Amino acid sequence: MHGKGPSTVPVLIVGGGPAGAAAAITLARGGVEAYLVDRHAGPHDGVCGGFLGWDALAELRDLGVDAFALGARPVGYLRLFAGGHRVEFALPYRAAGLSRRVLDEALIGLAGKAGAVLLRGRTVRAADPVRRSIRFDDGEEWSGAALLLATGKHELRGLARDLHGRKETPSAGLRAQLPVDASRSRDLAGTIELHLFDRGYAGLLLQEDGTTNLCLAVAHERLAAGVVGLMKEIMVEAPRLAERMKGAIPPHFDAIAGVPYGWRTGTTSPGIFRIGDQGAVIASLAGDGIAMALNSGVSAAQALLDHGPEAAADWQRRMHRRNFRPVAVAEALRHGAKGTVGRDVLMRLLRWMPALGVQAAQLTRISARRTGGRKSGARSAPGPG
């Protein structure tokens, strides 16, 4: 939808990722006309995401999305590499790997079918929290009785996250796609793999089309040598990652800077719901970002349906409390893995007591819900793989 539209609508949702789409679906099914604005005109990949934990699968199922029918690859194990250490253990419940390109498109399509008004390919340049309004790149302005901010890790002028007082410099996120490779597919089948290195980590996960999603989270200062220089350094520090990559640096990376891992907000402006990463940013190694996005989108929409725009402040406080444990545990793991000593201690603990890894996987979930698959036992696998 382009050109002039209504100046005021019932609900505006800025951002068509999992949080925004889940909110649009819930509101539309509740009889509220929601306008979902997304800057992408069609299918696209996101810098972050791809891993769906058991709680994310449950959230999707409730919305009417079967991730496995979309081609998601089942994931039952987590494998960790750090220096010369290798530990593997079974996840407590079945998870999955699915590209954001496929997942986001399925959710946006479902929002449209439910009755949400989709405004795709339109970029929002700024917002006015007092008027609950947004300004598009063509200068057109719209306002809503309620505004749901779901721009992910991207900031929106006028509603940027309050990072004052934060001591740590935000991190950078990088993503590349590794081509289909028979040996890599065999080694990664049923597994999500994390490679820990100095001030960062990389994750490898098979996608529905057989390609491998490579995501990295690194301290911003490590990008001083550029992406290629960084990758050369990392491939020396993480030789098993270099093996998985066949010693080749991907020609293209998607990137996002200024990722404030560990940030949460308990405050908002009247009538504005901050959902997904705009409400809390969990370290990506926890693998619960998509679940938190879906959960917050549905929860905010339900609060809006039940109590109207004035529910925003109370809802944001409740989400701040609810996000505390998973974000705090993920931050403890992220900071513990930053340096050589911390990584060594972490890997030795997991080798000796792999049940600790299972417990950490459960503690970093926003919800204890699962899809009903068989609960796995934990095991350690310190041998070569």
Secondary structure, DSSP 8 states (H G I E B T S, - for coil): --S---SEEEEEEE--SHHHHHHHHHHHHTT--EEEEES-SS----SS--EE-HHHHHHHHHHT--TTTTT-EEEEEEEEEETTEEEEEEEEEEEEE--HHHHHHHHHHHHHHHT-EEEET--EEEEETTTTEEEETTS-EEEEEEEEE--TTS--BTS----TT--S--EEEEEEEE---HHHHHHHTTEEEEEEETTEEEEEEE-TTS-EEEEEEEEGGGGGGHHHHHHHHHHHH-HHHHHHTTT---S--EEEEEE-TT-B-----TTEEE-GGGTB---GGG--HHHHHHHHHHHHHHHHHHH-GGGHHHHHHHHHHHTHHHHHHHHHHHHHTSSHHHHHHHHHHHHH-THHHHHHHHHT-S-----S----------S--
